Amino acid sequence: MKKEFVMRGQTASGETEVLNFSGHKPGYAYRLIEFELYPSTAISQNAAECVGSITAGKTAIAPTDVNFNNEGLIGTALFYMSSTTSYPTTIAAVINDTFLITQNLHLMVQDSEGGDPINWQCRFVSHKMSDAEEAATNFKQFTISDE
């Protein structure tokens, strides 16, 4: 089984993508280890600000209003670029890389400049589980996604 893989795409601002893990191999889970954003337009304008979120919950979490108390929140990312030197370029991500993924995820992105699509890339690594760990992980993710 492949140890590491990438999912990437381009999503319109304010829209949601489903990251499909429903066909996973029994005995394996996946961990998010990288989440990056990059604007598709407005690069040469005054500023670009993009945010994104990935959740295991029933619905996506607005990346403009994340709450780290939400146990289904797996990752958030920010890309900010300004043409002025008083606001430096900022690229940041906060990832719960211990969360074991066994079900589909929701990715949502937002661009403060309007409806421009946002490029995103996620890197995952596979994680071999024991039978007991698989049962506990599936139950945990089911309860999160069933709220």
C-alpha positions as CSV (number, residue, x, y, z in Angstrom):
1,M,0.0,0.0,0.0
2,K,1.2,3.5,-0.8
3,K,2.5,5.2,2.3
4,E,1.9,8.8,1.2
5,F,-0.4,10.4,-1.3
6,V,-1.6,13.8,-2.4
7,M,-5.1,15.1,-3.2
8,R,-5.3,18.5,-4.9
9,G,-7.7,20.6,-6.8
10,Q,-9.3,24.0,-7.4
11,T,-12.5,25.0,-5.6
12,A,-14.6,28.1,-6.0
13,S,-14.6,30.5,-3.1
14,G,-17.3,29.6,-0.5
15,E,-17.8,26.1,-2.0
16,T,-17.1,22.7,-0.5
17,E,-15.3,19.6,-1.8
18,V,-15.7,16.0,-0.5
19,L,-12.4,14.2,0.0
20,N,-13.3,10.6,-0.6
21,F,-12.0,8.0,1.8
22,S,-15.0,5.7,1.7
23,G,-13.2,3.1,-0.3
24,H,-10.3,2.8,2.1
25,K,-8.5,-0.5,2.7
26,P,-9.7,-2.3,5.8
27,G,-7.1,-2.1,8.6
28,Y,-5.8,1.3,7.4
29,A,-6.5,4.8,8.3
30,Y,-5.0,8.0,7.0
31,R,-3.5,11.1,8.6
32,L,-3.4,14.6,7.2
33,I,0.2,15.8,7.2
34,E,0.0,18.9,5.0
35,F,-2.6,21.4,3.8
36,E,-1.7,24.2,1.5
37,L,-3.6,27.0,-0.4
38,Y,-2.7,29.1,-3.3
39,P,-4.8,31.7,-5.1
40,S,-5.6,31.2,-8.8
41,T,-6.0,34.9,-9.6
42,A,-5.3,38.3,-8.1
43,I,-1.6,37.5,-7.8
44,S,-0.5,40.8,-9.2
45,Q,-3.1,42.8,-7.4
46,N,-2.8,44.6,-4.0
47,A,-3.5,41.6,-1.9
48,A,-4.6,37.9,-1.9
49,E,-6.2,36.3,1.2
50,C,-7.4,32.7,1.1
51,V,-8.5,30.4,4.0
52,G,-9.5,26.8,4.1
53,S,-10.7,24.1,6.5
54,I,-11.0,20.4,6.5
55,T,-13.4,18.6,8.8
56,A,-14.6,15.0,9.5
57,G,-18.0,16.4,10.6
58,K,-21.3,16.0,8.9
59,T,-20.9,19.4,7.2
60,A,-18.0,21.7,6.3
61,I,-16.8,24.3,8.7
62,A,-16.6,27.8,7.3
63,P,-12.9,28.6,7.2
64,T,-13.6,32.2,8.2
65,D,-15.0,31.0,11.5
66,V,-13.1,28.0,12.7
67,N,-13.4,26.8,16.3
68,F,-10.6,24.5,17.6
69,N,-13.0,23.1,20.2
70,N,-14.7,21.3,17.3
71,E,-13.3,17.8,17.4
72,G,-14.1,17.2,13.8
73,L,-11.8,20.0,12.6
74,I,-8.7,18.4,11.2
75,G,-7.0,21.3,9.5
76,T,-7.0,24.9,8.6
77,A,-4.8,26.9,6.2
78,L,-4.2,30.5,5.4
79,F,-2.5,32.2,2.5
80,Y,-2.1,36.0,2.7
81,M,0.0,38.1,0.3
82,S,0.1,41.9,0.2
83,S,2.0,44.3,-2.1
84,T,2.9,46.5,0.9
85,T,5.9,45.8,3.1
86,S,4.0,46.6,6.3
87,Y,1.9,43.3,5.8
88,P,4.3,40.4,5.1
89,T,3.2,37.4,3.1
90,T,1.9,34.8,5.5
91,I,1.4,31.1,4.8
92,A,0.2,29.1,7.8
93,A,-1.5,25.8,8.5
94,V,-2.7,24.1,11.7
95,I,-3.2,20.4,11.3
96,N,-4.3,17.7,13.8
97,D,-1.9,15.1,12.3
98,T,-2.9,12.5,15.0
99,F,-6.5,12.3,13.8
100,L,-7.1,9.0,12.0
101,I,-9.3,9.3,9.0
102,T,-11.5,6.4,7.9
103,Q,-14.4,8.3,6.3
104,N,-15.0,11.1,3.9
105,L,-13.9,14.7,4.8
106,H,-15.2,18.1,3.8
107,L,-12.9,20.8,2.5
108,M,-14.1,24.4,2.3
109,V,-12.2,27.4,1.0
110,Q,-12.9,31.2,1.0
111,D,-11.2,34.1,-0.8
112,S,-11.6,37.5,0.7
113,E,-11.3,39.1,-2.7
114,G,-14.4,37.6,-4.0
115,G,-15.3,34.4,-5.9
116,D,-11.9,33.5,-7.3
117,P,-11.2,29.8,-7.2
118,I,-8.6,28.6,-4.8
119,N,-6.0,26.0,-5.5
120,W,-5.5,23.5,-2.6
121,Q,-3.3,20.5,-1.9
122,C,-3.4,18.0,0.9
123,R,-0.9,15.3,1.7
124,F,-1.9,12.2,3.6
125,V,0.0,9.2,5.0
126,S,-1.4,5.8,5.6
127,H,-1.5,4.3,9.1
128,K,-1.8,0.6,9.8
129,M,-4.3,-0.2,12.6
130,S,-5.0,-3.1,14.9
131,D,-8.5,-4.5,14.9
132,A,-9.2,-2.7,18.2
133,E,-7.8,0.6,17.0
134,E,-9.8,0.3,13.8
135,A,-13.1,-0.2,15.8
136,A,-12.3,2.7,18.1
137,T,-11.3,5.0,15.2
138,N,-14.4,4.1,13.1
139,F,-16.7,4.7,16.1
140,K,-15.0,8.0,16.9
141,Q,-15.4,9.3,13.3
142,F,-18.9,8.0,13.1
143,T,-19.9,9.9,16.2
144,I,-18.3,13.1,14.9
145,S,-19.9,12.8,11.5
146,D,-23.3,12.0,13.0
147,E,-23.6,15.1,15.2
